[in-house]
Amino acid sequence: MKPSHPRFEGAASRRSFLKSSATVTAAAALGSLDIGRFAHAAGTEVIRIGMIGCGGRCAGAAEDAMDADSGAKLVAMCDIFLDRIRQKREHLSKQKPNQVAVPDSQCFTGFDGYKHVIECSDVVLIANAAKFHPLHALTALKAGRHVFVEKPHGIDPAGIRVVQQAAEVARQKKLSLVSGLQSRYHPAYQETMKRVHDGAIGSIVSMEENFLRAPYGLYERKPGLTELQYQCSNQYHFNWLCGDDVVQSLVHNLDRSTWAMKEQTPLKAHGLGGRSSMFGEIYGNVFDHHSVIYQYANGVRLYAFCRTQEGCYDESSSIILGSKGRCDVLKARIEGENPWQYSGPDANPYKIEHQQLFRSIRSGQPINNGDYMARSTLVSIMGQITCYTGKEVTWDQISKSDFSYFPKPEDCRDDMPPPVKPEANGSYPVMVPGKTQLI
């Protein structure tokens, strides 16, 4: 029998997926075993992978994970929508026929599907709506699973506290927690940052970050979807799910700037943002442009810009201006008194992060990216909130705030009312700088 909403499965269809209780019970029992049994360099044991989220990014992470370790097998998947699970399972089975073994009984739908994936897995790949990244990572680590989690690592200050807790749990349990802020794993960027830190451009004076491009991830409303289901299907355009563009996209840039500043955080920020050209329900309730200026204790200013508009100038860049030169991080190039151009091997950081993750599991030497994950993401949240409110936001304010987008991740249910509803014209209400109060 076909589900009434082919892009969404509720409790009844989940029960049908779980009809093989013996399989699930065995998987749960196996999941309770000590992950430490995999901690040896030349091990041949299978490491079971679970996917939380079945969009393109999580599927890419799964493929990279299986490339990284021939003993890794994909055994469980979950998503809000059943058709995404089926599509990604079929795709990955073609790419990795000997490493994909996901029976129907280990495909899970709905907001609580992540719990079942964790039960079945040794390593959990998290790349679903960013709202849920902190909760899902913490739950997996508490259960003794290693975790790879995509950026952003939270969308509000309350979520970052959960990330910090997750990092501490990983330390205590000697588990790996690897971040999808892949710049930190890029060999060219690593060498570039080392030179910046060693003084190749002198003292940093200012930085400029740009992520300017057309709208992405737009999904039209499919017939038969409820309002909640539609918003989940179009997650990048609803801030209660994605946190909006400073958090969702510019976080990569802000992570590179924070890295360049040797993890120093800004004292305060002020920003401008709004919606000027993205109208209609498909654009949800996010802004289409943001500009944030961060100020540091040593006088450095960071100018950060992101935009999602058609027909405009596009640029992706990370520029550091110093007293003795200029660094273009993405081109791994330094100009000025100490000119330099990276000439090492061209490596893929998306693959490297998984190679290092699985190497850490096999060797019993865990990786923990938790500190910079939380820090860089909170810098992005700081920028988003100053754009939404129109108010200056200090690091002290954002660090102490308990603000979270409603509803809390743990309170989300398949049958809950949508957190935001369209207005009479079909568009969704957006934040209003100067009137919106968040912290």
C-alpha positions as CSV (number, residue, x, y, z in Angstrom):
1,M,0.0,0.0,0.0
2,K,1.3,3.4,-0.9
3,P,1.5,6.0,1.8
4,S,-1.0,8.9,1.6
5,H,1.9,11.4,1.5
6,P,4.8,9.8,-0.5
7,R,7.3,12.3,0.8
8,F,6.3,11.9,4.5
9,E,5.9,8.8,6.7
10,G,4.1,9.0,10.0
11,A,3.7,6.5,12.9
12,A,1.8,3.9,10.9
13,S,4.4,3.5,8.2
14,R,7.2,3.5,10.8
15,R,5.6,0.6,12.4
16,S,5.5,-1.2,9.0
17,F,9.2,-0.6,8.7
18,L,9.8,-2.0,12.1
19,K,7.7,-5.2,11.5
20,S,10.8,-7.3,11.7
21,S,11.2,-7.0,15.5
22,A,13.9,-9.7,15.7
23,T,16.2,-7.7,13.3
24,V,15.8,-4.5,15.3
25,T,16.3,-6.2,18.6
26,A,19.5,-7.8,17.4
27,A,20.7,-4.5,16.0
28,A,20.0,-2.8,19.3
29,A,21.8,-5.5,21.3
30,L,24.8,-5.2,19.0
31,G,24.7,-1.4,19.3
32,S,25.2,-1.7,23.1
33,L,28.6,-3.4,22.6
34,D,31.8,-1.4,23.5
35,I,32.9,0.6,20.4
36,G,36.4,0.2,21.8
37,R,36.5,-3.2,20.1
38,F,37.1,-1.4,16.8
39,A,40.1,0.5,18.2
40,H,43.0,-1.1,16.4
41,A,45.0,0.0,13.4
42,A,44.6,-3.0,11.1
43,G,41.2,-4.2,12.2
44,T,39.0,-6.0,9.8
45,E,35.8,-5.8,11.9
46,V,32.8,-4.1,10.3
47,I,32.1,-0.5,11.4
48,R,28.4,0.1,11.1
49,I,27.4,3.6,9.7
50,G,24.1,5.2,10.2
51,M,22.8,8.2,8.3
52,I,20.6,10.8,10.1
53,G,19.3,12.8,7.2
54,C,19.1,11.6,3.6
55,G,19.7,14.8,1.6
56,G,22.6,15.3,-0.7
57,R,25.1,16.3,2.0
58,C,24.6,13.2,4.2
59,A,24.7,11.0,1.2
60,G,28.0,12.6,0.2
61,A,29.3,12.1,3.7
62,A,28.3,8.4,3.6
63,E,30.1,7.8,0.4
64,D,33.2,9.6,1.7
65,A,33.0,7.4,4.9
66,M,32.8,4.2,2.9
67,D,35.7,5.4,0.7
68,A,37.7,6.1,3.8
69,D,37.4,2.6,5.3
70,S,36.6,-0.6,3.4
71,G,35.3,-2.2,6.5
72,A,32.6,0.5,6.9
73,K,29.1,-0.6,6.0
74,L,26.0,1.6,5.8
75,V,23.3,-0.2,7.9
76,A,20.7,2.3,8.9
77,M,19.1,5.5,7.5
78,C,16.5,8.0,8.6
79,D,14.8,11.1,7.2
80,I,11.5,12.9,7.6
81,F,10.6,11.6,4.2
82,L,10.5,8.0,3.0
83,D,11.2,8.8,-0.7
84,R,14.5,10.5,0.2
85,I,15.6,7.4,2.1
86,R,14.7,5.1,-0.8
87,Q,16.4,7.4,-3.4
88,K,19.6,7.7,-1.4
89,R,19.7,4.0,-0.6
90,E,19.4,3.2,-4.3
91,H,22.1,5.7,-5.2
92,L,24.5,4.6,-2.6
93,S,23.9,0.9,-3.3
94,K,25.0,1.5,-6.9
95,Q,28.1,3.4,-5.8
96,K,29.1,1.0,-3.0
97,P,27.3,-2.3,-3.6
98,N,29.5,-4.2,-1.2
99,Q,29.2,-1.7,1.6
100,V,25.5,-0.8,1.7
101,A,23.3,-3.2,3.7
102,V,20.2,-1.3,4.7
103,P,17.1,-3.4,5.0
104,D,13.6,-1.8,5.1
105,S,13.5,-2.6,8.8
106,Q,16.4,-0.2,9.4
107,C,14.9,2.7,7.4
108,F,13.2,5.1,9.8
109,T,11.0,8.1,9.2
110,G,9.7,10.9,11.4
111,F,11.3,13.2,13.9
112,D,12.2,10.3,16.2
113,G,13.9,8.2,13.5
114,Y,17.3,9.3,14.7
115,K,16.9,7.3,17.9
116,H,16.6,4.0,15.9
117,V,19.6,4.8,13.7
118,I,21.8,5.4,16.7
119,E,20.7,2.0,18.1
120,C,21.8,0.3,14.9
121,S,25.1,2.0,14.3
122,D,28.7,2.5,15.6
123,V,29.3,5.7,13.7
124,V,26.6,8.3,13.1
125,L,26.6,10.8,10.2
126,I,24.4,13.8,11.0
127,A,23.5,16.1,8.1
128,N,19.8,16.8,8.5
129,A,18.1,20.1,9.4
130,A,20.7,22.0,11.5
131,K,18.2,22.6,14.3
132,F,18.6,19.0,15.3
133,H,22.4,18.7,15.0
134,P,23.1,19.4,18.7
135,L,20.5,17.1,20.1
136,H,21.3,14.2,17.7
137,A,25.0,14.5,18.3
138,L,24.7,14.5,22.0
139,T,22.3,11.6,22.0
140,A,24.6,9.5,19.8
141,L,27.7,10.3,21.9
142,K,25.8,9.5,25.2
143,A,25.0,6.1,23.5
144,G,28.7,5.5,22.9
145,R,28.7,6.2,19.1
146,H,31.3,8.2,17.2
147,V,29.9,11.2,15.4
148,F,30.4,13.2,12.2
149,V,28.1,16.2,12.2
150,E,27.7,18.7,9.4
151,K,27.8,22.5,9.8
152,P,26.2,24.5,11.2
153,H,26.4,22.8,14.6
154,G,23.4,24.6,15.9
155,I,21.2,27.6,15.1
156,D,20.8,29.3,18.4
157,P,22.7,29.9,21.7
158,A,20.7,27.1,23.4
159,G,21.9,24.7,20.8
160,I,25.5,25.6,21.2
161,R,25.3,24.8,24.9
162,V,24.2,21.3,23.8
163,V,27.2,21.1,21.4
164,Q,29.5,22.0,24.2
165,Q,28.0,19.3,26.4
166,A,28.4,16.8,23.5
167,A,32.1,17.7,23.2
168,E,32.6,17.0,26.9
169,V,30.8,13.7,26.6
170,A,33.0,12.7,23.7
171,R,36.1,13.6,25.8
172,Q,34.9,11.5,28.7
173,K,33.9,8.5,26.6
174,K,37.0,8.7,24.4
175,L,34.8,9.0,21.3
176,S,35.5,10.9,18.0
177,L,33.5,14.0,17.3
178,V,34.3,15.3,13.8
179,S,33.0,18.6,12.3
180,G,31.8,19.3,8.8
181,L,33.6,22.6,8.9
182,Q,35.9,21.1,6.3
183,S,38.3,24.1,5.9
184,R,40.2,22.8,9.0
185,Y,41.0,19.6,7.1
186,H,42.1,21.3,3.9
187,P,45.9,20.9,3.5
188,A,46.3,24.2,1.5
189,Y,44.3,26.2,4.0
190,Q,46.3,24.6,6.9
191,E,49.6,25.7,5.4
192,T,48.2,29.1,4.6
193,M,47.0,29.6,8.2
194,K,50.3,28.5,9.6
195,R,52.1,31.2,7.6
196,V,49.6,33.8,8.7
197,H,50.1,32.8,12.3
198,D,53.9,32.9,11.8
199,G,53.6,36.5,10.7
200,A,53.9,36.3,6.9
201,I,51.4,39.2,6.5
202,G,52.4,40.9,9.8
203,S,49.7,41.8,12.2
204,I,46.1,41.2,11.0
205,V,44.4,44.6,10.4
206,S,41.1,43.5,9.0
207,M,39.3,40.6,7.3
208,E,36.7,40.3,4.6
209,E,34.4,37.3,4.1
210,N,32.0,36.9,1.2
211,F,29.5,34.2,0.3
212,L,27.4,35.8,-2.4
213,R,25.3,33.6,-4.7
214,A,21.8,32.7,-6.0
215,P,19.2,31.0,-3.8
216,Y,19.9,27.3,-3.3
217,G,17.9,24.3,-2.1
218,L,14.5,25.6,-3.3
219,Y,11.8,23.0,-3.2
220,E,8.3,23.7,-4.5
221,R,5.3,22.5,-2.5
222,K,4.3,19.0,-3.5
223,P,0.6,18.0,-3.6
224,G,-0.7,16.3,-0.5
225,L,1.9,17.7,1.9
226,T,0.8,19.3,5.2
227,E,2.2,22.7,6.1
228,L,4.7,21.2,8.5
229,Q,5.8,18.6,5.9
230,Y,6.3,21.3,3.3
231,Q,8.5,23.4,5.6
232,C,10.6,20.3,6.4
233,S,11.0,19.6,2.7
234,N,12.1,23.2,2.1
235,Q,14.3,23.4,5.2
236,Y,16.9,25.9,4.0
237,H,14.3,28.6,3.8
238,F,12.7,28.4,7.3
239,N,14.8,29.8,10.1
240,W,13.4,27.5,12.8
241,L,15.0,24.7,10.9
242,C,18.2,26.2,9.3
243,G,19.0,29.4,11.3
244,D,19.1,31.5,8.1
245,D,22.1,32.2,5.9
246,V,24.8,33.7,8.2
247,V,24.5,30.5,10.3
248,Q,23.8,28.1,7.4
249,S,26.4,29.3,4.9
250,L,28.6,32.0,6.1
251,V,29.7,29.8,9.0
252,H,32.5,28.3,6.8
253,N,33.9,31.8,6.3
254,L,33.5,32.8,9.9
255,D,35.3,29.6,10.9
256,R,38.2,30.5,8.7
257,S,38.3,34.0,10.3
258,T,38.2,32.6,13.8
259,W,41.0,30.3,12.9
260,A,43.0,33.2,11.5
261,M,42.5,35.0,14.8
262,K,43.8,32.1,16.8
263,E,40.3,31.3,18.1
264,Q,39.9,34.8,19.5
265,T,36.2,35.7,19.6
266,P,34.8,39.2,18.7
267,L,33.8,41.6,21.4
268,K,30.7,42.8,19.6
269,A,28.9,42.9,16.2
270,H,26.4,45.0,14.4
271,G,24.7,44.0,11.2
272,L,22.2,44.8,8.4
273,G,19.9,42.4,6.8
274,G,16.5,41.9,5.2
275,R,14.5,40.7,2.2
276,S,14.5,42.7,-0.9
277,S,13.9,40.3,-3.9
278,M,12.9,36.9,-2.6
279,F,9.2,36.9,-2.4
280,G,6.7,34.0,-2.4
281,E,6.1,30.9,-0.3
282,I,9.1,29.0,-1.7
283,Y,11.5,31.5,0.0
284,G,10.0,30.8,3.4
285,N,10.8,33.3,6.2
286,V,14.6,33.8,5.7
287,F,16.4,37.0,4.6
288,D,18.0,37.3,1.2
289,H,21.0,39.5,2.3
290,H,23.1,40.0,5.4
291,S,26.1,42.2,6.3
292,V,27.9,41.9,9.6
293,I,30.8,43.8,11.1
294,Y,32.6,42.1,14.0
295,Q,34.9,44.0,16.2
296,Y,37.8,42.4,18.2
297,A,39.6,43.6,21.4
298,N,42.8,44.3,19.4
299,G,41.0,46.6,17.0
300,V,40.6,44.2,14.1
301,R,37.4,44.4,12.2
302,L,35.8,41.6,10.2
303,Y,33.5,42.5,7.4
304,A,31.2,39.6,6.5
305,F,28.6,39.4,3.7
306,C,26.2,36.8,2.4
307,R,23.5,37.0,-0.2
308,T,21.1,34.7,-1.9
309,Q,19.7,36.6,-4.9
310,E,19.4,36.0,-8.6
311,G,21.1,38.2,-11.2
312,C,23.6,39.7,-8.8
313,Y,27.4,39.7,-8.4
314,D,28.6,36.4,-6.9
315,E,31.8,35.8,-4.9
316,S,33.1,33.3,-2.4
317,S,36.2,34.5,-0.7
318,S,38.2,34.8,2.6
319,I,40.6,37.8,2.6
320,I,42.9,38.7,5.4
321,L,44.6,42.1,5.3
322,G,47.8,42.5,7.4
323,S,50.4,45.1,8.1
324,K,52.9,43.4,5.8
325,G,50.7,41.8,3.2
326,R,47.4,40.3,2.1
327,C,46.2,36.7,2.3
328,D,43.7,35.1,0.0
329,V,42.8,31.9,2.0
330,L,40.7,30.2,-0.7
331,K,43.5,30.6,-3.3
332,A,46.1,29.7,-0.6
333,R,48.2,32.8,-1.7
334,I,50.0,35.6,0.2
335,E,51.0,38.9,-1.4
336,G,53.2,41.6,0.0
337,E,56.6,41.5,1.8
338,N,56.6,37.7,1.9
339,P,54.8,36.5,-1.3
340,W,53.9,32.8,-1.4
341,Q,51.7,30.4,-3.3
342,Y,50.7,26.9,-2.1
343,S,52.1,24.3,-4.4
344,G,51.4,21.1,-2.5
345,P,49.0,18.3,-3.5
346,D,45.4,19.0,-4.3
347,A,43.5,17.1,-1.7
348,N,39.8,16.8,-0.9
349,P,39.0,18.0,2.7
350,Y,35.6,16.3,2.6
351,K,37.4,12.9,2.1
352,I,40.2,13.8,4.5
353,E,37.8,14.5,7.4
354,H,36.4,11.0,7.1
355,Q,39.8,9.3,6.5
356,Q,40.9,10.9,9.8
357,L,37.7,9.9,11.6
358,F,37.9,6.2,10.7
359,R,41.6,6.2,11.3
360,S,41.0,7.5,14.8
361,I,38.4,4.8,15.5
362,R,40.7,2.0,14.3
363,S,43.6,3.4,16.3
364,G,41.7,4.2,19.4
365,Q,43.0,7.8,19.3
366,P,39.8,9.9,19.2
367,I,39.5,13.3,17.4
368,N,37.4,16.0,19.1
369,N,36.6,19.1,17.1
370,G,34.0,20.2,19.7
371,D,35.7,23.4,20.8
372,Y,36.0,25.2,17.4
373,M,32.7,23.7,16.3
374,A,30.9,25.5,19.1
375,R,32.9,28.7,18.9
376,S,32.7,29.3,15.2
377,T,29.0,28.5,15.1
378,L,28.2,30.9,17.9
379,V,30.1,33.6,16.1
380,S,27.7,33.0,13.1
381,I,24.7,33.0,15.4
382,M,25.9,36.3,16.8
383,G,25.9,37.8,13.3
384,Q,22.5,36.4,12.4
385,I,20.8,37.8,15.5
386,T,22.3,41.3,15.0
387,C,20.9,41.3,11.5
388,Y,17.5,40.1,12.7
389,T,17.2,42.5,15.6
390,G,19.1,45.5,14.2
391,K,20.8,45.8,17.6
392,E,24.4,45.6,18.5
393,V,25.2,42.2,20.0
394,T,28.1,41.5,22.3
395,W,29.9,38.2,22.8
396,D,28.9,38.3,26.5
397,Q,25.3,38.6,25.5
398,I,25.3,35.8,23.0
399,S,27.3,33.5,25.3
400,K,24.9,33.9,28.2
401,S,21.7,33.9,26.1
402,D,19.3,30.9,26.4
403,F,17.4,31.9,23.2
404,S,16.2,29.1,21.0
405,Y,13.9,28.9,18.0
406,F,10.5,27.5,18.8
407,P,9.9,24.6,19.2
408,K,12.8,23.0,20.9
409,P,14.3,20.1,19.0
410,E,13.3,17.5,21.6
411,D,9.7,18.8,21.4
412,C,9.2,18.3,17.7
413,R,6.6,15.8,16.8
414,D,5.2,14.5,13.5
415,D,1.7,15.8,14.3
416,M,2.7,19.2,15.7
417,P,1.3,22.4,14.3
418,P,3.8,24.3,12.0
419,P,5.9,26.9,13.9
420,V,5.2,29.5,11.3
421,K,2.2,30.0,9.0
422,P,1.9,31.8,5.7
423,E,0.1,35.1,5.5
424,A,-2.9,35.8,3.3
425,N,-0.7,36.6,0.3
426,G,1.1,33.2,0.6
427,S,4.3,34.6,1.9
428,Y,5.7,34.0,5.4
429,P,6.3,36.8,8.0
430,V,10.0,37.6,8.5
431,M,12.0,39.2,11.3
432,V,11.8,43.0,11.4
433,P,15.1,44.7,12.4
434,G,14.4,47.4,15.1
435,K,11.3,45.6,16.3
436,T,12.3,41.9,16.6
437,Q,13.6,41.0,20.1
438,L,15.5,37.7,20.5
439,I,18.0,38.1,23.3
